Amino acid sequence: MVPTEINGEEVIPFKGIGKHKPTGRKYAPPIPTVLDYPEDGNKVVGSLKEALKKCGLSDGMTISTHHHLRNGDLVSNTIFDAAKEMGVKDLVWFPSASFPCNEPIMVYLEDGTVNRIEGSMNGPLGRFVSQGKMKGTAVLRSHGGRAQAIQDGEVKIDIAVLAAPSSDLFGNANALSGPSACGVLGYATTDFLYADRVIVITDNLVDFPNMPMEIQGNYVDFVVVVDKIGIPERIVSGTTQITKSPDRLLIAELTADFLQESEILKDGCYMQAGAGGTSLAIGHYLHQILKEKGWKSKLGFGGSTKYMVQMLEEGTMEHIMDAQAFDLDAVASIANNKNHHQYPVFNAYNFHSKGNLTSMMDIMILGATEVDVNFNGNVATHSDGYLLHGIGGWQNCLHAKNVILPIPLFRDRISVIKDEVTTICGPGEMIDIIVTERGIAINPRRKDLIEKMKNSSLPIKTIEELKAEAEAICGPAQKPNISDEVVAAIKWVDGTVIDVVRKVID
């Protein structure tokens, strides 16, 4: 059950896959005029606070940011430092994601500078929200769902503050060079196209014209130069190394074997894998298979890592289309390899567009905190009910042709397979294969795969059999201790509400 009103706005409950089709026109920002901007093109102002004042920052506005600097971000927190100094209240922070480095924003949630966060949350902020400490209700969207919300006018960005590793005085910006180079700015496109006002903040002001202009200066109001926007080494946050766990390596090997035997892996296939240790191991195994057979993946979509770059350089992948770099090898590759392309999520994941990249993918490797016997998946909360992960591109990736979840059968002696997931982030009809260290479950809807693998030597089991094995080891999973109070809403890719997160009772 989900509410029909969140933060004072009417919302539409989830109707089912492909059942909600909005009507009307895309949102459009106000019409600007060149008469309001410097004739010499110099949009540089003295500070972020000055830029915010010139943009008319006031109570209740929505401020957007991107997360390409990940846990090395030095910009987002300073926006609210300035807002506090200006006495502004009840702001909505609309990040493409947050990280532990954004923990200081909890102070501004407590004192009323910030009303709520509408964006994927990680770490301390997620725990803060789960404990019911935020004034407004959080809204979590996928990366593509965020683009949908902006272009459909569901979220109106008053001011976008976009960190850019290099910019010229006109606001043409990219992420290819400078001390904070992060490779690509694939989450910023929707923001600069649709926000009422746009601020580019950089630590590397370069001569005009700064090419390629991933952020286009014609959409930028002000440029701010600071000492440092980020710590590139902290882009490598989370797991960006191949797992060494025997169980996880077995999961990766079984996944690669399944993809080969089912003939999903083939010459010319399109693929995407994440940056977790198991996903990277799967990519490594697939790289070896492709090399042995003389095959080549036509396209890999990033978040990119050094392992995907290795495939490109060794000829088992023809192109990388990239919205985010997960490590510094990927950052360097984007700048130097002509077949490693910047490609925004606005193009790749956008559900309200004339097609998108993920629906073209043959192989989609994803993770999950939980799945249930109906193949519903959870990536936002843990089994204890705490909101500790963002949705990212996970929901958007479910539109791929073959969605594989390589997950351990249990974590911390708790079964990952439940009767019902704590939070539904993706419906079961879009998850095709679950691979664990003790067996592989194929969604009963995929009769083609079940027929294909009926004589396989791989450990093909039902989801119920896997759940029974986990519970024989760990015992039945306990339900989280939660109240009826809604602290966050989970939006589906079409803008409907698929589930909610409720306050955890300690």
Secondary structure by P-SEA (a helix, b strand, c coil): ccccccccbbbbcccccccccccccccccccccccccccccccccccaaaaaaaaccccbbbbbbbcccccccccaaaaaaaaaaacccbbbbbccccccccccaaaaaaaccccccccccccaaaaaaaaccccbbbbbbcaaaaaaaaaaccccccbbbbbbccccccccccccccccccccccccccccccccbbbbbbcccccccccccccccccccccccccccccccccccccccccccaaaaaaaaaaaaaaaaaccccccccccccccaaaaaaaaaaaaaaaaaccccccccccccaaaaaaaaacccccccccccccaaaaaaaaccccbbbbbccccccccccccccccccbbbbcccccccccbbbcccccccccccccccccccccccbbbbbccccccccccccccccccccccccccbbbccccccccccaaaaaaaacccccccccaaaaaaaaaaaccccccccccccccbbbbccccccccccccccc
